[in-house]
Amino acid sequence: MTSTSISAEGWHTRAVPHPDHDALTFQPTIDNLLFTHRFSAMCAEGFVMALFLPDIAVDSDGNVLKVQPQDLVILAALVKDVARLPDGGPFNGVWCLSSTYTCQARDHLNVKTPEGTLKQSGVYAWSPRNTALAAPTAGYEHLPASLHELVGYAWEAYAGGSREKKPSPLVDVITSLAP
């Protein structure tokens, strides 16, 4: 899946419960937030994950995880690359992939820019195997590799097959930081 020579595939499996934080003690702030990923679909919407410096991920179930250093380097580099991309479209910067079906899910990202602000981006109809855009966008005919990879890696943090998740106060705090 990766366009880089090294991959973060499996990062969520390698991540371990954070030794210093859990869902009750971790206090997320906008200052240490690198990115968030949410989705919306016809039948549901939800939180996928968030990544924080120095080494913390919060997955869809609200688990606070320590990300392995080699995975954090890759994920942080992808966030940086996505922050530099042009907007994908008029609706919160969403890039629209070509799809034979309508009413596809939308992936919503908030990525930290070099200036320290959050930039919204996203993908409509993301698929692990399709990168063709519905129409040329900002000079691209295919979804930029960094955005495709970041969304794919983020989905690794979505535990289980059900889109109905139990409420998590920690996830509520994170989504209030990056709505």
N, C-alpha and C positions, 0 to 999 in steps of 0.2 A: 504494500500500500504506500510505501514511502518513496519520496523523490530524493531523499537524502541518503547518504551512504550508510548511515546507522538508523536504527528504528527504535521507536518507543512502544512498538506493539507489545502488548502484554503488561504494560506499566501498572495497570490496576491490580493485576495478579501479584506483581512483585512488591507493591506497596504494602506496608504493614501498619497495624494500629499505631498511631502516634504515641510515643512514650511520654510526652509532656502535656498532651491535650486530649480531651474527648469532647463529645457533643455538649457537655455541661460547662467545661472550662475554657474552650476555645472562644476567643473574642475576635471575630473577623472585623477588619477595618478596611476602609477604602484605600488606605496607604499601602497595605500589604497585599491587596487583591491584584492578581494578574489577569484572570479572566473568569467569566461565568458562561455556562451553556444551559439554556432552557429550550424546550420544544413546545410547539402548539400544533394540534391536529384537530380534525373535526370532532373526535370523540373524547379528547382529553388534552391536557397540557401539563407540563411539569418541569421540575428541576432535574438536570442531568448531572452537573458537577460544577465545582469552582476550584481554582488553583490560587494559592496564596504563597507569598514569600515568607520564610525562607525555603520551606519544603513541605507544605501542607496542601492536601487535596481533601475536599469534602465531596463524597459521592452522593448519589441519588437517595440513598437511605439515611443520609446525615452522618455517616461514619467519617471520623477525622483520621486521615491516613498520612503517614510519612512517605513521601515520594522518594524513590531511589535517586541518587545524584545524577546518574547518567540519563535517566528518564526526564528529570527536571530540566536539564540542559536542553534537551530536544524540545520539550513542551514550551519552555520559555522562549526559545528561538522561533518557534512557530507563531507564538503570540505576537512577538515583535514583528515578524513578517506580515502577519494579518493586519496589524495596526497600520502598516505602511501602504496597504492596498487602497486603491480608489474605492469609492462607494460603488456597491453593486447595483443599486437601483434607488428609486425615489422613496421606497417604504423602508426606512431604517437601514438602508444599505444592503438589502437582501439580494443575493445573487439567485437567479431563477434557472434551474436546470431543466433541460428538455425532458419531458415525460409524456407517455401516451395516456396517462390518467390525470384527471383533475383532482382538486381537493387533497393535495399531498401535504404531508407534515412540513412544518417550517422550523428550522433550527435557528435560535436567536443567540448571538454571542455579544458579550461586552468584553472588549480587550483593552488593556492598559496601553496608552500611547507613551512615547518617549517624554511627552510633556507632563505625564502623570494623570491625564484625564482618561475617561472611558469612552471608547468609540464603539458604536453599535454596528454590527455586521450580522450576516446570516445567510442561510441557504434554504431555498425552497426546493423540496423533492430530492434531498441529499440521498445518495446511494453509494455503497462502497465501490461499485463498478462503473458508474456513469459520471462523467465530468463535463459532458457537452452542455453548453448553455442554450437556453431556449432561443436567445437572440444574442448577437455580439454585444458585449457589455464592457465599456471602458477599455476597448481595444483587445479584449479577450474573447476567444471562441469557446474556451474550456474554463471550468472553474480553476482558479489559481491553486497550484499544488499545496501550498501552505495551508490554505483554508480547508481544502478537501481533507488533508491529513489531520488537522486539528479537530475537525468535527468527528472524524473517524476515531481518533484516540479518545475523545471525550465520551463517545458512546460506550467505550469499555467500562466506564464508571456507572453505567445504568444497570443496576443489579436486577436480575429477574426479568421475566417476560411481561409482567403486568404493568400497565401505565398508571394504575391507581396506586398511589403511594400514601402511606400514613403521614399525617402532619408531623413536621419536625420544627421545633422552635429555632434551631440553628439555621435550617434552610430558609425559614422566614426572615431571619436577620440578613442572610446573604442576599436574598432576592430584594430586600429593601435597599441594600447598598447599590445594586445594579438592576433596576426594574426593567 
